[in-house]
Amino acid sequence: MAKKTPKKSGYFVAVWHKNSEYENEPFDFYEMKDKLIVNILDGNQKGQFIFSKEILAKKSIIRTDYSIGKMAFRVYPDWETNLNKAATLTQKWQSQYFIDLSDGLSEQEIKAQNVNKYLE
């Protein structure tokens, strides 16, 4: 579940686990599941990001042979506006992984949004 923070736009998502020495470390490409699903519940606004581990690796969010990864990152649903340049660029790539559920979509409407492409 992503958390709204009072001073910055977007929603905060922690993406770490404890290693064998009980230290926090970013998720690892080879150890994590195929998808990371991030839910947002913010009053009447609801949505879900469904990220493949491949896109998270490409964006250096999870640890790979080429990146140390991150312990957290921000997500920017389509309803977030007036973002700074960096947040706008992040929102742009994230938008293709976002499903806006604010209007209580029916099963047919969800299928019409090609949600299945995220779940393959």
N, C-alpha and C positions, 0 to 999 in steps of 0.2 A: 504494500500500500504506500503510495507516494504521499508525502506530507507537505502541506502548504506552509510556507514560512512568511512571517510578517513583513520582512524588510526587502525581500527579493522576489522577482517574478518567477513563475514556474513552481514546480513541485520537486521536493528533494527525495531521492531514492538511495538508500544504502545498499551496496552490493559487495559485501565481504562475508567471510566466515572465519572461524578460528582454525588455525593449523594445529599440527600435532604438539607444538610447544605452547599452545593456547594464546598465540598472538593473532591479531587481526591481519587478514591479508585479502587482497582482491580475489574475486572468483577467477578460476583458471579455465581456459578454453577446453582443455582435455578432461576436466573433472565435472564441469557443469552440465546441466540438462541442455537439450537442444533449443529451448525457448526460455526467455525471461518475460513474464507477464506482470505488468505494472498496472494496478488499479488506482483510479482517482475517484474519490467521492468528496464533492465540495458543494454542499447545499443542493441546488437543483442540477448542478453540473456533474455528470458522471461520464467516465470514459475508461478506455483500456488501451494500453500500448502492448503490442506483442512483438518483441524483438527476437530475432534469431541470434544464436551465439556468433554466427559469422559476421553480422553487422556490428555487434558489440565488439568483436575483435578488430574489425576494420576501423572503428572509431576509437580504438585504444581504451575501451571501458573495462574489458576483462584482460587478464594476463595471458600473454602468448609468448612464444619464443622471441618476439620482436618488441614487446611492450610490457611495462610493469603493471599496467592496468590501473584502475582507480577504486577507491573505497566507496565512492558515492558519485552521483551525477544528478543533473536536473532534467526534468522532462517539461515540455511546453505544449500542452494541448492546443488545438485550433482556437479555442476561445480566449487564449492569452493574447493580449494586444499591447501596443506601446512598448515593445521590447527593445533592448539595446541591440546593436549590430550583431554581436556574438550570439546572443539568445535567438535572434531572428534566423541566423544561419543554422543554428541547432534545430530550431522548430521546423525549418524547411526539410531537413533530412528525416526528422522524426515523424513528420506528418503522414508519411506513407505507411507507418506502423501503428497509427492511431485510429481507434474506433470511438466515435462520439455516441454515447448511449444516453445522453441527456433527455431525449424525447421519448424514452421508453420504446425503443424499436421492437417491432414484432420479429418473429423468426424469419419471415419472408424479406423484411427490410434489411435484416442483418445479412442474409444470403445475397441480397442485391448489392451490398457493399463489398462483396467478394471476401468475406471474412475467412473462408476456407483456405485462401492462399496463405494466410498467416499460420494455419494449423498443419500444413503439409510438412 
